[in-house]
Amino acid sequence: MKKTYKIEVDCANCANLMEEAAKNTAGVKDASVNFMTLKMKVEFEEGQDVQAVMENVRNNCKRVEDDCEVFI
C-alpha cells in the first residue's frame, strides 16, 4: 500500500534526512520526500498497521530534524 502525507520541513537537506529516516523505519518498504511540494510518499510492507508505522516514521523524522512535521 502507498500513501502520501503532507509534511513541513525547512530545507532540502532536512528533507533528505527525513527521507532516510522514513526508509529506515520498520514496516516501510520505500519512502520519498519532495521538498518542493512538501509531500512524503510512503510504501508500506505487506500486512503492516499503517497508523502505527507512521507514528514511528514521525518519531524517527523528529530525531533527525526536531522541528519537522508529518501530518498523519
Buried (B, 14 or more C-beta within 10 A) or exposed (E): EEEEBEBEBEEEEBBBBBBBBBBEBEBBEEBBBBBEEBEBBBEBEEEBEEEEBBBBBBEBBBEBBEEBBBEE
